[in-house]
Amino acid sequence: MLKYPALLILNGIIFIMLSTNVTFSPIAKAETVEIAVLSTSSQQRAVYAKHEKNLKLSHPNIQLNIKFLSDTDFKQDLNQWLNKGSGPDILTWQGGQRLFQLVKKDQVKDLTSFWDKHDLNSRFSAGAIDAISVDNSRYGVPASYYQWGLYYRESLFESLNITAPTTWDELITVCKVMLQNDITPITIGAANKWTSAAWFDYLNLRINGLTFHQELLVGEHSFNSKQVRAVFSKWKELLDSGCFTDRFNGWDWTQAMPFLYHKMAGMTLIGNFFASSLPQTLKDDFRFAPFPIIEKNIPRYEEAPLDLMMVPNYAQLSDDVETVLLSLTSNAFLSELNNASSMISPVTDNVASEDYFTNEGQKLLQEAKGLSQFFDRDTNAEMASAATIIFTDFMGHKDIDEAIAELEDARKRYLIAQSM
């Protein structure tokens, strides 16, 4: 409380009242909320910058500070922030095991009460929620995901009088028709190894289901099992039939795609990031199809790597941090962010996009019974590095026993030994 002379004006006469106490409230100081974003594009950064301005207008007491970092820099800084217990208040990250490993280390804040308070469970798809949940507790807010599946040229399929395969038998038939017409059924570029993991993932999901797949990738099942052998047997069936390009190990994924453009190959299994690289003159001729069903009793599970926002345990979930985090769940922000990134918003009432591939992906993922995060996100880095090489080598030698033995050895070294 500060004492100042008070002024009173009556009938034009100014009276100075020295003994009156007048209270002045200090101006509220703006709290700074810092967000670290794993940045992928200038378009993405522009969306965040716009959101920062809008938030300042609606909440002038909050000073938002957004740091954009490359993939390498972000992952390096993330470890430093979490280990020293100091850093940004909100962090972008990735769902599945990459998040769950941080939860096990008690480095990520439980946001279940935040979800309940704002009724977020009714706003996000079941698959997206599953990718940020441990024992029914929520440890992040979904931001973006994208589908994987088969991409092909509609005009080629029409000329061959075939349709996109929905079952394993149909896939085999489609491959035979293409081979009879001197067209390689499936193009893949696996020089960087990881694209071959998509085939293992989808075959395992379609034959053994999501729970087995996830447990296998954290070491809870042996690769030397009848379930895994069934996966490689189906894969070998395609390889023995000559369904894949011969030089798969000599190209990266971008180098394998021109075979589709020139109708020398019929299909590819890839993520929707592929669509942004399509020549504009051909884009309208491309279509998307889910990976075919193999076992009828296995529900449809899909590959959908998910990005999220989380609050590290060292940060306080203050009112201002909560306000910012809630603003990042709005339909308007998530719609703009994902349109700019050619990805899909995980909210269930997302406005339909004008993009064919995004709409197909949104429908696919919202109807899926569950989502996997892709092999390298569902296991640890050492296992992912070893397994993707084994998968790619298998496509060359086609020896099931050799591949299974190598995977089981890698499991014992990188999953079992490290958990002891």
GICOR-V630593 format. One record per residue. N is the residue number from 1. RES is the residue in one small letter. OMEGA is omega in radians with two decimals (999 if undefined). D_FIRST is the distance of its C-alpha to the first C-alpha in whole Angstrom. Layout:
BEGIN
n->N res->RES omega->OMEGA d_first->D_FIRST
n->N res->RES omega->OMEGA d_first->D_FIRST
END
This chain:
BEGIN
n->1 res->m omega->-3.09 d_first->0
n->2 res->l omega->3.12 d_first->4
n->3 res->k omega->3.09 d_first->7
n->4 res->y omega->3.05 d_first->10
n->5 res->p omega->3.11 d_first->13
n->6 res->a omega->-3.13 d_first->14
n->7 res->l omega->3.09 d_first->17
n->8 res->l omega->-3.10 d_first->20
n->9 res->i omega->3.10 d_first->23
n->10 res->l omega->3.13 d_first->26
n->11 res->n omega->3.07 d_first->30
n->12 res->g omega->-3.14 d_first->29
n->13 res->i omega->-3.12 d_first->27
n->14 res->i omega->3.07 d_first->24
n->15 res->f omega->3.11 d_first->22
n->16 res->i omega->-3.08 d_first->19
n->17 res->m omega->-3.02 d_first->17
n->18 res->l omega->-3.01 d_first->15
n->19 res->s omega->-3.08 d_first->13
n->20 res->t omega->3.07 d_first->11
n->21 res->n omega->3.12 d_first->8
n->22 res->v omega->-3.09 d_first->7
n->23 res->t omega->3.07 d_first->5
n->24 res->f omega->3.11 d_first->7
n->25 res->s omega->3.10 d_first->8
n->26 res->p omega->3.11 d_first->10
n->27 res->i omega->-3.11 d_first->14
n->28 res->a omega->-3.14 d_first->16
n->29 res->k omega->-3.12 d_first->18
n->30 res->a omega->3.06 d_first->22
n->31 res->e omega->3.10 d_first->24
n->32 res->t omega->3.06 d_first->27
n->33 res->v omega->-3.07 d_first->30
n->34 res->e omega->3.09 d_first->33
n->35 res->i omega->3.03 d_first->37
n->36 res->a omega->-3.05 d_first->40
n->37 res->v omega->2.99 d_first->43
n->38 res->l omega->-2.95 d_first->47
n->39 res->s omega->-3.13 d_first->48
n->40 res->t omega->-3.09 d_first->51
n->41 res->s omega->3.08 d_first->51
n->42 res->s omega->3.11 d_first->50
n->43 res->q omega->3.11 d_first->50
n->44 res->q omega->-3.14 d_first->48
n->45 res->r omega->3.14 d_first->45
n->46 res->a omega->3.12 d_first->45
n->47 res->v omega->3.10 d_first->44
n->48 res->y omega->3.14 d_first->41
n->49 res->a omega->3.10 d_first->40
n->50 res->k omega->-3.14 d_first->40
n->51 res->h omega->3.11 d_first->38
n->52 res->e omega->3.12 d_first->36
n->53 res->k omega->3.14 d_first->35
n->54 res->n omega->3.14 d_first->35
n->55 res->l omega->3.13 d_first->33
n->56 res->k omega->3.12 d_first->30
n->57 res->l omega->-3.10 d_first->31
n->58 res->s omega->-3.14 d_first->30
n->59 res->h omega->-3.08 d_first->28
n->60 res->p omega->3.13 d_first->26
n->61 res->n omega->-3.12 d_first->23
n->62 res->i omega->3.06 d_first->26
n->63 res->q omega->-3.09 d_first->28
n->64 res->l omega->3.13 d_first->31
n->65 res->n omega->-3.07 d_first->34
n->66 res->i omega->3.10 d_first->37
n->67 res->k omega->3.10 d_first->40
n->68 res->f omega->-3.09 d_first->43
n->69 res->l omega->3.06 d_first->46
n->70 res->s omega->-3.12 d_first->50
n->71 res->d omega->-3.11 d_first->51
n->72 res->t omega->-3.11 d_first->52
n->73 res->d omega->-3.12 d_first->49
n->74 res->f omega->-3.10 d_first->47
n->75 res->k omega->3.10 d_first->49
n->76 res->q omega->-3.13 d_first->49
n->77 res->d omega->3.14 d_first->45
n->78 res->l omega->3.13 d_first->45
n->79 res->n omega->3.13 d_first->47
n->80 res->q omega->3.13 d_first->44
n->81 res->w omega->-3.07 d_first->41
n->82 res->l omega->-3.10 d_first->42
n->83 res->n omega->-3.14 d_first->44
n->84 res->k omega->3.09 d_first->41
n->85 res->g omega->3.14 d_first->38
n->86 res->s omega->-3.14 d_first->36
n->87 res->g omega->-3.13 d_first->36
n->88 res->p omega->-3.10 d_first->36
n->89 res->d omega->-3.12 d_first->34
n->90 res->i omega->-3.10 d_first->37
n->91 res->l omega->2.94 d_first->41
n->92 res->t omega->3.10 d_first->44
n->93 res->w omega->-3.00 d_first->47
n->94 res->q omega->-3.04 d_first->50
n->95 res->g omega->3.14 d_first->51
n->96 res->g omega->-3.04 d_first->54
n->97 res->q omega->3.13 d_first->55
n->98 res->r omega->3.02 d_first->52
n->99 res->l omega->-3.05 d_first->49
n->100 res->f omega->3.11 d_first->51
n->101 res->q omega->3.09 d_first->52
n->102 res->l omega->3.09 d_first->48
n->103 res->v omega->3.14 d_first->47
n->104 res->k omega->3.12 d_first->50
n->105 res->k omega->-3.12 d_first->48
n->106 res->d omega->-3.12 d_first->44
n->107 res->q omega->-3.10 d_first->43
n->108 res->v omega->-3.07 d_first->42
n->109 res->k omega->3.05 d_first->39
n->110 res->d omega->-3.08 d_first->41
n->111 res->l omega->-3.08 d_first->40
n->112 res->t omega->-3.14 d_first->42
n->113 res->s omega->3.08 d_first->38
n->114 res->f omega->3.10 d_first->37
n->115 res->w omega->-3.12 d_first->41
n->116 res->d omega->-3.10 d_first->41
n->117 res->k omega->-3.06 d_first->37
n->118 res->h omega->3.07 d_first->39
n->119 res->d omega->-3.10 d_first->42
n->120 res->l omega->-3.13 d_first->44
n->121 res->n omega->-3.13 d_first->47
n->122 res->s omega->-3.03 d_first->48
n->123 res->r omega->-3.05 d_first->47
n->124 res->f omega->-3.14 d_first->49
n->125 res->s omega->-3.09 d_first->53
n->126 res->a omega->-3.14 d_first->54
n->127 res->g omega->3.13 d_first->56
n->128 res->a omega->3.11 d_first->52
n->129 res->i omega->-3.14 d_first->50
n->130 res->d omega->-3.08 d_first->53
n->131 res->a omega->3.12 d_first->53
n->132 res->i omega->-3.03 d_first->49
n->133 res->s omega->3.01 d_first->49
n->134 res->v omega->-3.12 d_first->50
n->135 res->d omega->3.09 d_first->51
n->136 res->n omega->3.02 d_first->50
n->137 res->s omega->-3.07 d_first->46
n->138 res->r omega->-3.09 d_first->45
n->139 res->y omega->3.10 d_first->44
n->140 res->g omega->3.08 d_first->43
n->141 res->v omega->3.14 d_first->44
n->142 res->p omega->-3.14 d_first->47
n->143 res->a omega->-3.04 d_first->47
n->144 res->s omega->2.91 d_first->50
n->145 res->y omega->-3.14 d_first->54
n->146 res->y omega->-3.07 d_first->57
n->147 res->q omega->2.91 d_first->61
n->148 res->w omega->3.09 d_first->64
n->149 res->g omega->-3.11 d_first->68
n->150 res->l omega->3.06 d_first->71
n->151 res->y omega->-3.06 d_first->71
n->152 res->y omega->3.09 d_first->74
n->153 res->r omega->-3.10 d_first->76
n->154 res->e omega->-3.10 d_first->77
n->155 res->s omega->3.10 d_first->80
n->156 res->l omega->-3.14 d_first->81
n->157 res->f omega->3.12 d_first->81
n->158 res->e omega->-3.14 d_first->83
n->159 res->s omega->3.13 d_first->85
n->160 res->l omega->3.14 d_first->86
n->161 res->n omega->3.11 d_first->86
n->162 res->i omega->3.08 d_first->83
n->163 res->t omega->-3.14 d_first->80
n->164 res->a omega->-3.10 d_first->77
n->165 res->p omega->3.09 d_first->78
n->166 res->t omega->3.11 d_first->76
n->167 res->t omega->3.12 d_first->78
n->168 res->w omega->3.13 d_first->79
n->169 res->d omega->3.11 d_first->83
n->170 res->e omega->3.09 d_first->82
n->171 res->l omega->3.11 d_first->80
n->172 res->i omega->3.14 d_first->83
n->173 res->t omega->3.12 d_first->85
n->174 res->v omega->3.12 d_first->83
n->175 res->c omega->-3.13 d_first->84
n->176 res->k omega->3.13 d_first->87
n->177 res->v omega->3.14 d_first->88
n->178 res->m omega->3.14 d_first->86
n->179 res->l omega->3.10 d_first->88
n->180 res->q omega->3.13 d_first->91
n->181 res->n omega->3.09 d_first->90
n->182 res->d omega->3.08 d_first->89
n->183 res->i omega->3.06 d_first->85
n->184 res->t omega->-3.05 d_first->83
n->185 res->p omega->-3.00 d_first->81
n->186 res->i omega->3.04 d_first->78
n->187 res->t omega->3.12 d_first->76
n->188 res->i omega->3.04 d_first->74
n->189 res->g omega->-3.03 d_first->73
n->190 res->a omega->3.11 d_first->72
n->191 res->a omega->3.11 d_first->72
n->192 res->n omega->2.97 d_first->68
n->193 res->k omega->-2.93 d_first->69
n->194 res->w omega->-3.11 d_first->67
n->195 res->t omega->3.12 d_first->68
n->196 res->s omega->3.14 d_first->71
n->197 res->a omega->3.13 d_first->68
n->198 res->a omega->3.13 d_first->68
n->199 res->w omega->3.08 d_first->71
n->200 res->f omega->-3.10 d_first->71
n->201 res->d omega->-3.06 d_first->68
n->202 res->y omega->3.09 d_first->69
n->203 res->l omega->3.14 d_first->72
n->204 res->n omega->3.11 d_first->71
n->205 res->l omega->-3.08 d_first->68
n->206 res->r omega->-3.12 d_first->71
n->207 res->i omega->-3.00 d_first->73
n->208 res->n omega->3.08 d_first->71
n->209 res->g omega->-3.02 d_first->68
n->210 res->l omega->-3.09 d_first->64
n->211 res->t omega->3.11 d_first->64
n->212 res->f omega->-3.12 d_first->67
n->213 res->h omega->-3.11 d_first->66
n->214 res->q omega->3.13 d_first->62
n->215 res->e omega->3.10 d_first->63
n->216 res->l omega->-3.04 d_first->66
n->217 res->l omega->3.02 d_first->64
n->218 res->v omega->2.99 d_first->62
n->219 res->g omega->-3.06 d_first->65
n->220 res->e omega->3.09 d_first->66
n->221 res->h omega->3.08 d_first->69
n->222 res->s omega->3.01 d_first->72
n->223 res->f omega->3.10 d_first->73
n->224 res->n omega->-3.09 d_first->77
n->225 res->s omega->-3.14 d_first->77
n->226 res->k omega->3.13 d_first->79
n->227 res->q omega->-3.13 d_first->75
n->228 res->v omega->3.11 d_first->75
n->229 res->r omega->3.11 d_first->79
n->230 res->a omega->3.10 d_first->79
n->231 res->v omega->-3.11 d_first->76
n->232 res->f omega->3.10 d_first->78
n->233 res->s omega->3.09 d_first->81
n->234 res->k omega->3.13 d_first->80
n->235 res->w omega->-3.13 d_first->79
n->236 res->k omega->3.10 d_first->82
n->237 res->e omega->3.10 d_first->84
n->238 res->l omega->-3.13 d_first->82
n->239 res->l omega->-3.13 d_first->83
n->240 res->d omega->-3.14 d_first->86
n->241 res->s omega->3.14 d_first->87
n->242 res->g omega->-3.05 d_first->86
n->243 res->c omega->-3.08 d_first->83
n->244 res->f omega->3.02 d_first->80
n->245 res->t omega->-3.07 d_first->81
n->246 res->d omega->-3.03 d_first->83
n->247 res->r omega->-3.09 d_first->80
n->248 res->f omega->-3.07 d_first->77
n->249 res->n omega->-3.12 d_first->76
n->250 res->g omega->-3.12 d_first->77
n->251 res->w omega->2.89 d_first->74
n->252 res->d omega->-3.00 d_first->71
n->253 res->w omega->-3.12 d_first->70
n->254 res->t omega->-3.13 d_first->69
n->255 res->q omega->-3.14 d_first->73
n->256 res->a omega->-3.04 d_first->74
n->257 res->m omega->3.13 d_first->73
n->258 res->p omega->3.08 d_first->75
n->259 res->f omega->3.04 d_first->78
n->260 res->l omega->-3.09 d_first->76
n->261 res->y omega->-3.07 d_first->76
n->262 res->h omega->3.10 d_first->80
n->263 res->k omega->3.03 d_first->81
n->264 res->m omega->3.05 d_first->82
n->265 res->a omega->-3.01 d_first->80
n->266 res->g omega->-3.02 d_first->79
n->267 res->m omega->2.94 d_first->76
n->268 res->t omega->3.04 d_first->73
n->269 res->l omega->-3.01 d_first->70
n->270 res->i omega->3.06 d_first->67
n->271 res->g omega->-3.04 d_first->63
n->272 res->n omega->3.03 d_first->62
n->273 res->f omega->3.10 d_first->61
n->274 res->f omega->-3.05 d_first->65
n->275 res->a omega->-3.12 d_first->64
n->276 res->s omega->-3.13 d_first->62
n->277 res->s omega->-3.11 d_first->65
n->278 res->l omega->3.02 d_first->68
n->279 res->p omega->-3.05 d_first->70
n->280 res->q omega->-3.12 d_first->68
n->281 res->t omega->-3.11 d_first->72
n->282 res->l omega->-2.95 d_first->73
n->283 res->k omega->-3.10 d_first->69
n->284 res->d omega->-3.13 d_first->71
n->285 res->d omega->-3.12 d_first->74
n->286 res->f omega->3.10 d_first->72
n->287 res->r omega->-3.12 d_first->71
n->288 res->f omega->3.06 d_first->69
n->289 res->a omega->3.08 d_first->70
n->290 res->p omega->3.05 d_first->69
n->291 res->f omega->-3.03 d_first->71
n->292 res->p omega->3.03 d_first->74
n->293 res->i omega->3.08 d_first->74
n->294 res->i omega->3.09 d_first->76
n->295 res->e omega->-3.04 d_first->76
n->296 res->k omega->-3.09 d_first->76
n->297 res->n omega->3.12 d_first->74
n->298 res->i omega->3.12 d_first->71
n->299 res->p omega->-3.14 d_first->68
n->300 res->r omega->3.02 d_first->67
n->301 res->y omega->-3.06 d_first->64
n->302 res->e omega->2.99 d_first->63
n->303 res->e omega->3.14 d_first->62
n->304 res->a omega->3.10 d_first->59
n->305 res->p omega->-3.03 d_first->56
n->306 res->l omega->3.00 d_first->53
n->307 res->d omega->-3.03 d_first->50
n->308 res->l omega->2.99 d_first->46
n->309 res->m omega->-3.10 d_first->43
n->310 res->m omega->3.08 d_first->41
n->311 res->v omega->3.13 d_first->38
n->312 res->p omega->-3.06 d_first->39
n->313 res->n omega->-3.14 d_first->38
n->314 res->y omega->-3.09 d_first->36
n->315 res->a omega->3.07 d_first->33
n->316 res->q omega->3.07 d_first->31
n->317 res->l omega->-3.13 d_first->31
n->318 res->s omega->3.11 d_first->28
n->319 res->d omega->-3.10 d_first->27
n->320 res->d omega->3.09 d_first->27
n->321 res->v omega->3.13 d_first->31
n->322 res->e omega->3.11 d_first->32
n->323 res->t omega->3.13 d_first->31
n->324 res->v omega->-3.12 d_first->33
n->325 res->l omega->3.12 d_first->36
n->326 res->l omega->3.13 d_first->36
n->327 res->s omega->-3.14 d_first->37
n->328 res->l omega->3.08 d_first->39
n->329 res->t omega->-3.08 d_first->41
n->330 res->s omega->3.11 d_first->42
n->331 res->n omega->-3.09 d_first->45
n->332 res->a omega->-3.12 d_first->44
n->333 res->f omega->-3.09 d_first->43
n->334 res->l omega->3.10 d_first->46
n->335 res->s omega->3.13 d_first->48
n->336 res->e omega->-3.11 d_first->48
n->337 res->l omega->-3.07 d_first->47
n->338 res->n omega->3.03 d_first->51
n->339 res->n omega->3.14 d_first->53
n->340 res->a omega->-3.07 d_first->52
n->341 res->s omega->-3.07 d_first->53
n->342 res->s omega->3.10 d_first->56
n->343 res->m omega->-3.02 d_first->55
n->344 res->i omega->3.05 d_first->54
n->345 res->s omega->-3.10 d_first->51
n->346 res->p omega->3.09 d_first->51
n->347 res->v omega->-3.01 d_first->49
n->348 res->t omega->-3.13 d_first->52
n->349 res->d omega->3.13 d_first->51
n->350 res->n omega->3.13 d_first->51
n->351 res->v omega->-3.12 d_first->53
n->352 res->a omega->3.12 d_first->56
n->353 res->s omega->3.04 d_first->57
n->354 res->e omega->-3.08 d_first->59
n->355 res->d omega->-3.11 d_first->61
n->356 res->y omega->-3.06 d_first->64
n->357 res->f omega->3.11 d_first->63
n->358 res->t omega->3.12 d_first->60
n->359 res->n omega->3.11 d_first->61
n->360 res->e omega->3.13 d_first->63
n->361 res->g omega->3.14 d_first->61
n->362 res->q omega->3.12 d_first->58
n->363 res->k omega->-3.13 d_first->61
n->364 res->l omega->-3.02 d_first->63
n->365 res->l omega->3.11 d_first->59
n->366 res->q omega->3.12 d_first->58
n->367 res->e omega->-3.11 d_first->61
n->368 res->a omega->3.11 d_first->62
n->369 res->k omega->3.12 d_first->62
n->370 res->g omega->-3.07 d_first->60
n->371 res->l omega->2.93 d_first->59
n->372 res->s omega->-2.98 d_first->60
n->373 res->q omega->-3.01 d_first->58
n->374 res->f omega->-2.95 d_first->61
n->375 res->f omega->-3.03 d_first->63
n->376 res->d omega->3.06 d_first->61
n->377 res->r omega->-3.11 d_first->58
n->378 res->d omega->3.08 d_first->59
n->379 res->t omega->3.14 d_first->60
n->380 res->n omega->-3.00 d_first->59
n->381 res->a omega->-3.10 d_first->60
n->382 res->e omega->3.13 d_first->63
n->383 res->m omega->3.14 d_first->65
n->384 res->a omega->-3.13 d_first->64
n->385 res->s omega->-3.13 d_first->65
n->386 res->a omega->-3.03 d_first->68
n->387 res->a omega->-3.11 d_first->69
n->388 res->t omega->3.04 d_first->69
n->389 res->i omega->3.13 d_first->72
n->390 res->i omega->3.12 d_first->74
n->391 res->f omega->-3.11 d_first->73
n->392 res->t omega->3.10 d_first->74
n->393 res->d omega->3.13 d_first->77
n->394 res->f omega->3.14 d_first->78
n->395 res->m omega->3.09 d_first->79
n->396 res->g omega->-3.05 d_first->81
n->397 res->h omega->3.07 d_first->83
n->398 res->k omega->-3.14 d_first->83
n->399 res->d omega->-3.08 d_first->83
n->400 res->i omega->-3.12 d_first->81
n->401 res->d omega->-3.13 d_first->82
n->402 res->e omega->-3.13 d_first->81
n->403 res->a omega->-3.12 d_first->78
n->404 res->i omega->3.13 d_first->77
n->405 res->a omega->-3.14 d_first->78
n->406 res->e omega->3.12 d_first->76
n->407 res->l omega->3.13 d_first->73
n->408 res->e omega->3.07 d_first->73
n->409 res->d omega->3.12 d_first->73
n->410 res->a omega->3.09 d_first->70
n->411 res->r omega->-3.11 d_first->68
n->412 res->k omega->-3.11 d_first->69
n->413 res->r omega->-2.95 d_first->68
n->414 res->y omega->-3.14 d_first->65
n->415 res->l omega->-3.10 d_first->64
n->416 res->i omega->-3.08 d_first->65
n->417 res->a omega->-3.10 d_first->65
n->418 res->q omega->3.13 d_first->61
n->419 res->s omega->-3.11 d_first->60
n->420 res->m omega->999 d_first->62
END
